Amino acid sequence: MGGLHTPALSGKELGPHLIIPQLQHQHIPAQRQEAMKPRLLNGLLLARRNLPTIHSSRVGWQCTQCQSRYSVRRWYSAAALSRPEKPYYITTPIFYVNAAPHVGHLYTLVLTDILKRWQVLLGRKAILCTGTDEHGMKIQQAAVKAGQDVRAFCDKNYKSFDVLARRVGVDLDHFIRTSDPDHRFAVQHFWLMLRERGYIYASKHEGWYSVSDETFYPESAVQLTLDPSTGRKFMASMETGKEVEWTSENNYHFRLSSLKDRLLQFYEENPQFVVPATRMNDVVQAVSSGLEDLSVSRPVERLTWGIPVPDDDTQTIYVWLDALINYLTKSNYPFQIPGEENAAGWPADVHVIGKDIVRFHCIYWPAFLMALDLPLPRQVLTHAHWTLGHEKMSKSTGNVVNPFFALDRFGIDTMRYYLAHDGGIRDDADYENAYIIDRYKKNLQGGFGNLVSRVMRGKGWNVREAIVAATNGSAPTEETLASKLRSRLIHLPDMVMDRMEKLDSGAALRAIMDTIYMTNAYMQQSSPWSYKECSDTAHLNSIIYLCVESIRICGILLQPYMPGKMDQLMGMLGVAPDARKFENTILGSDRDYGVSKVPLGKGREGVLFPDLRSDL
């Protein structure tokens, strides 16, 4: 193998008049600037070949002397206090295109979208990035097995993930593919910066490699495994159960071990970095026990489908280093405009991931960023998995749920509600159609839908008149039941806020739904229809007002979970579009609603949660 070197590229080959403004620091002589140009551009020219309308004058490179100082100045300038607020930036992992999407992908997308929409509800600009991971041995082998060119294979398979995200109503801002030219440029630039700082070195690597997990495992992390269906014995990862193969090759390594102390210090200073706390503890324990340097390239004879190492066409950049940088790519790395470095969202506020990729996001990713003194993501939300029949879902055995079938059968907002309500953060959740039907009938139709119908379609009162009477101060003295519900509605927004700040959208959802159940009980026990019979309009209006206020407040808070249904509800209540923000969840803050803007209809028509067409 002839690689693993850093060939020189002369200034003459680059052209004598090429100017890189970032090199024109006052303390760098012109002669030294010219000497630096080959080192920077030698690898990047490869990426630039297929990248349109990106100009070399914007390359975000710094010399070794001022890298750290310049990096801190770029990201944490004192001038930031006078800049617009950084957008909230949240991401899903990027999904492998070797197989079709399953319900686990759907859960991650919904969870991420709920958190983004919550920030929008608060009035903050928010950015959501999702996409597909299209490089690596796994994809390369899947394409060969399918008898397709690997590029054509990716161009076909990424579409199902894009369609799924849009089908389930994800309010996405970026859909990235790691095969995109701008991502290739960002990855090669990142690599060169790591190399410039001395974090990349060449060495022989031996170990157990899992194609499925796209990672090396140490001897202590593998074991001999027996396949009960075939009797075949093979070596497998103790962590994931995936088969591993012994590999010996020359490649490049990242000095992960040198960052152990910095990582531990970061974890200590940011104890909520990983959610939930149990996985934070696992990460700290793993790093405390010691880190080995990380293999970050594969020989091209083993892996051709990926991003080439700059200056060395015999090596392909490790798929996880490539993939993780996607979060930077869509925040305009490495082209941040001075004074507007945070405009595209970085550092990420939350990475949402499955528990099986914690090591990559919570150890490797912070280490890569630390090596370049780039800001680290603020939190990583790690969720549990879905099982089917209490067995782990597996694409290889066919034990998976097709998310498109589920959406077609139950509807978008029903599935969003179910996944958010039953989905696990710490513990796995079991997927079952019967559970979806049960949640729909009891929670949505029987709970919320029934309350809305009873209040909005009741014949013994006028909702608008009840709102006017209550907000004009003509309500009678409240009874104990009303006082309890009023207190709940006053405190509900803060209860939900507290849970959402902890990234526990499931707990926030349950707090909202408990309020709806409380309102149903209040209406039943207060019997507003009885006041109509005795012409006690004041008490009647008071009861209806409290019920409709509960519906309005809960409906606003439920918008991130069921955007379609809650838009319908806001129309049924006559709530103006500009009165549907978090600030409008204060009890009594809206005096202008109460006249439906949509036909309420009869029977199935105009019902928020009609009967399911199939209970099977």
JOGIKA-V768090 format. One line per field, one symbol per residue. ss: DSSP state (2 for helix, 1 for strand, 0 for the rest). psi: psi as a letter, one per 30 degrees, with the letter a starting at -180 (. if undefined). burial: 1 if it has 9 or more other ideal C-beta (glycine too) atoms within 8 Angstrom, else 0. Layout:
ss: ???
psi: ???
burial: ???
//
This chain:
ss: 0000000000222200000022200000022222222222222222220000000222000000002222222222022222000001111100110000002222222222222222222000011111111000222222222200022222222222222222200000011110002222222222222222000111111111110000111022211111000000111110000010111111111102222222222222200001102222222222220000011011100000000110011111102222220222200000000000000000000111112222222222222222200000001111100111001101000010002222222202222222222200000011102222222222222222222222220000002222222220000000022222222222222222222220002222222222222222222222022222200022222222222222222222200000222222222220002220022220000000000000000000000000000000
psi: kgahlillkleeefkfgkkjeffhkfgjleeeeeffeeeefeeffeefegjlhkkffgkiklleegeeeeeeeeehkfffffllkkkkjklllkkkgfllkafeeeeeeeeeeeeefeeeefgkkkkkkaakjglleeeeeeeeefhlkeeeeefeffeeeeeeeeeggkikekjkkfgkeeeeeeeeeeeeeeeeggfklklkkkakkjeefhlkklefgllkkkjfffgkklklkfefgkklkkkklkaklkieffgeeeeeeeeefifgekklfefeeeeeeeeefkklkkkglkkffejfjakkkkfjgfkkkkeeeeeefeeeegggkhhkkkfhfgegfklkekkkllffgeeeffeeeeeeeefghlklleljjjlalkljhgkkkkeefgilkjfeeeeeefleeeeeeeeeefkkeeklkkkkeeeeeeeeeeeeefdeeeeeeeefgkfgljeeeeeeeefgggklkkleeeeeeeeeeefeeeeeeeeefggifeeeeeeeeeeeeeeeeeeeffiffffeeghieeeeeeeeeeeeeeeeeeeeffefeieeefeeeeeefgkkeghglefggkkgfjfgafjkflkfalbekgkeilkkfkg.
burial: 0011000000100100010101100001000010111101111101110010010000111110011001110110100000100011111111111000111111111111111111111001011111111111111111100000010111001101110111111111011111111111111111111111101100101011111011011100110010100000001110010111111011111111101100110110000011111011011101100010111111110010111111010111111111111111111111110000111111111111111011111111111111110101111111111111000010000011111101100101111111111111100011100011101111111011111111110100101111111100001000001111110110011011101100111111111110111111011001010011000001111111111111111111111111111111111111100011110110000100110100000000001110010000
//
